[in-house]
């Protein structure tokens, strides 16, 4: 990243969110020494100490806590103005340069990468012959945009922090309880969420947390949650789906992830009187300045693909 007048603000916000200078430096393509010197210079200019540093952790001082919302407002105002000028200048300019994006493991492998390639193939050549360099990471970790060197991510759920800008792809997507016909022939259909305690449930790890508390909502709005058990745990959503198709247990998956399997009869949706928990899908970016007209066109293309897929489930 080029050092400029915004670099101290960007670095301060990134370090505050990541709790680490090294993670913030990776996010902004800076060297660790350069990042530390930039923060030190900002502290001298402000006349206050922004961070308490130790060998184990980095945390904001009281002054840092007070400065953080102002830093975010300053950066957001600058980025909003930049975006308005760029949108007017760029118009229909195609994608170019480096596009670093993280996709959810299951939906990314099944569909998203193909839809992205379809979109790229329809884009006109960039002026000057500059080729698009696409870097794709398949991961279900929401923290990727803070911890990893990526600029964009497609993620389920709401943005985890205020520095991320989200374009909705499928805002009304939900999880669905499902199993293969073979599993149901052996173990029967659950009739209510409480019945899941007697079934082999395929559980999922996201980050450091085991997703073992499955939530449902009845037609009258009554909500319930069930702590489930099972013989298999994975940190990859695609593997959980494949286990379910193989008849190894019940899965609680995004409706988008299992749309093709439900349409083909490889999986059967269960508990028709209950709705699974919300799982909205978003295109997320680190900073509004990254949402260019070309990125909006790409997000719109992915949204159309997701909407068509949702109609199949």
N, C-alpha and C positions, 0 to 999 in steps of 0.2 A: 504493500500500500504506500502511496506517495504521502510524505509528511507535508501537511498544509495547516491552515489555520483551524480546521475542524478536527484534526487528528487528536489533540489533547482531550476535546470533549468526547469524541468517539471512544477513545481508549479509557477514559475515566468511567464512562457508562458501562462499557464492556467488562472492565475489571470489577466494578461494583456488582454486576449481575453474576459474573462467573466466580467471584471470590478468589481470583487468581490472576496475577499479572501474566503468567506464562500462557494461560488459556485465552486471555484477552488478546495477547500478542499474536497467537496462532489465528485467532478469528479475524484479525485485521492484517495478517501477513507482515507482521513486524518482527524484528529480532528482540529477544528479551532485554538486552542492554538498552536498545533504542527505546523500548517501551518504558523502562524504569526511568530513563533520563527525561522522557516526555512528561511523565507524571510529576517528577521532581520540579521540572520547569513550571508546570501549571500551579503547583503548590506555592512556588516562589512568587508567581504573578498574583495569586489570590491572597497571599500572606497568611495562609492557614495550612495545617496538616490535614489532608483528606483521608488518609488511610493509616490504620494501626497495622504495622507489619511485624510478623513473627516467622519463625522457621516452619510453623505448622499451618498458619492460616493468615488470611488477609481480610480485614473488615473495615468498614467505614467508621471514621470518627464522627463526633456529633456535628462538626462543621461539614463533613462529607455528606452526612444524611441531609443536612439543610440545603446543600448545593445540588444534590442529585436531581430533584424535580426541575430546578431551574436549568440545569444542563440539558435535560431531556427536552424542555420547551424550546431552548435555543436551537438544539440540533433539529428538532422537528420542524421549526419555522424555516430554517435554512433549507432542509430537504424538501419541504413542501414548495418553496419558491423555486428551487432547482427543478423539481419535477414538472411544475407548470411551464417553465421555460423550455425544458427538454421536450415535453409532449408537443408543444407548439412547433418546435423545430424539427422533431423527428418524424412526426406524422406516421407514415406507413413504413418506416425503415425496418428492415428485417433484423432478426436476431443475429448477433455477431459477437466476436470475442469469446470469453470463457463463460460457460453456463455450468455452475456447480450446484447440483440439486440432490437432495436426499429424498428417497421414496420409501413408503412403508413396504415391508418385505413381501407380503402376500399380494396386495393389489399392484404393487410395483412390478413384480415378476409376471403376473398374469396379464396386465393390461397397460399400465401407465407408460412404460417404456415404449411400447408399440405406438401408442397414441402420440407420444412426443416425437417419435421418428416420423410418423405420418405428417405431423404439423411441419416439422423441419423440412421435409421433402417438398412441401408446397410453397415454402418461403422463397422469394426471389433472391438471387445472389446479392451478397452485401456489396456496397460500393467499394471499389478498389480491390475486390476479390478476397476480402478478409473472411476466412472460413470460421464457422462456429466450432468451438472446442467444447464438447459435452463431457462432463464428469458426473457420473451417477453413483450414488452410494445407496445401498439397500439397508435400511435400518428402521426399527420401530421406536428408537429413542427420541423423545421429544426434545431433549437437550442438545441435539446435534447442531442446531444453529448457533448455540452459544459456545459449545466445547469443540466443535469440529470445523475445519476450513471449508464450509459450504455457505452459499449465499441464499439458497431457497430450500424449502422442504414442503412436501405434501404430507399432511398429518391429520389424524383423527383427533377430535376434541378441540377445545378453545385454545387460543394462543396462551402459552404459559407465562409470558411476561410482556410488559407494555412496550418493549422495544421492537416487537415483531408486528409486522403488518400482515393482515390475513385477508385473502380473497376467498369467499365461500365457493366451494365446488358443489357439495351436496349438504346443505344445512339441515335437512330433515332426515338424514340417514340414521338408522338405529341398528343395534345388535339383534341377532336372531338366534334362538336356541334351535339346534339341528342335530341330526344323527343320520347314519346310513340305514337303508332298509334292512341290511343284515343285522346290525346292532339291535334295531327295534324288534326284529323277529325273535331274537334271543332273550331280550330283556323287557320288552313291552314299552308302551308309550307313557311318559309321565303325564298326569292329568292336571297337576298344579305345581307351582314352584317348590313347595315343600317335598314333593316326590323326588326331587333331584338328590336328596340326601341318600337315597337308595341306589343311585346310579354311578357309573364310572365317568367322572367329568374330566375333560381334557383342559388342564389349567395352563395359564400363560403368565410369564414373568415379563414385566415392563420395568426396565431399570433395575432397581433393587427391590421392587414390590411384586408380590405374587397376587395376581388377579384371581382371587378365589371367592370373592363375595359378589354373587351375581344378582343384579337388581331387575325387578320387573314391575310393570304398572298395569292394573286391571282397567277394564273399560270405564268403570266409575271413578277412576283416578286414584284408587287405593294402591299404594306402593308397598312392595315387600322386597326383602333381600335374603338370600340364602347362602350360607357358608357351605361350599361344595368341597368334595374330596374326590380323589381319583388316583390312578396308578401312573399317570404320565404328566410331565411338566416340560414346557419348552419356552425359549425366549424368542422364537421365530413364529410369526402368525401363519406363515405358509405351511410349516410342519404341523401345526395344530389342525389346520384344515385337512391335510393329507391323512393324518391319523383318523379324523372323523370319517372321511371317505372310505378308509380301510376297515371301518367297523370297530374301532378300538375305544369308542366312547362318545359322549355328548360334547358338542362344541358350542361356545357362545361367541359368535363371530359377527363382524360387520356384515350387514346384508349385501354390501357391494362385493365383499370377499367371496361370498358363497353363491352369488347370483347365478353363475353358470352351472354350478353343481345342483342347485335347487331346480333350475329349468330342465336339466338333463335327467333328474331323478336320482342322481348319485347321493344326494342328501334330501332329507325331509324336514320341513319346518315344523316345530312343535309348539305346544301351548298357544293355540290360536286365539284364545281369549285374553292373552297377556301381551303387552308390548315390552320389548327389550329396552335397555337404557339408550339414551341418545348417544350417537357417535358421529357428529357433524364432521365433514371433510373439508379442509382448507388448503389453499396454496399460501404458504407463509414466506415472508421475506424479512431480512434484517435491514430495516430502514425503508422509508417510503421512497427514497431516491432510486431504489432498485426496481420499483414497479413502473417499468417503461411501457409505452404502447404495445411493443412487441410482446412483452411479458403478459400484458392483459389479453392479447389475442391468444397466446398459448394457454393461459388459464381458462379462457372461454372455450377453447377446443377441448381441453380436458373435462370441463364441466359438461359439455354435450355428450362426450363418451360415457361419463359417469351416469348422466340422466338416462341414457339408453340402457345402460347396464342395470340400473335400479328398476326399470320397468320390467325386466326379465324375472326378477326375484319374486 
